[in-house]
């Protein structure tokens, strides 16, 4: 059983001397935990800055989200309340619907 745990930790890049929790990077897209809302209504945000504690571990982050009024807001949240999504957080990778759809004239197709 110990071998299985060690193999799992090695695969995930964890060792016994590192802080537990998600590994975040600047620019990564995260879900921001909110105790007052159901999980489906939690905000999405992008990590702007990682803040380190006195011992050098990253304990909190500044996250850019969109407020209810549509304005951008910066939130200071502990790492344990941020859940990273498995996507590329690069701002250059914008895909528009026109990029993936071939132009086709549907007016001639009777099945539409």
Secondary structure, 3 states (H helix, E strand, C coil): CHHHHHHHHHHHCCCCCCCCCCCCCCCCEEEECCCCCCHHHCEEEEEEEEEECCCCCEEEEEEEEECCCCCEEEEEEEHHHEEECCCCCCCCCCCCHHHHCCCCCHHHCCCC
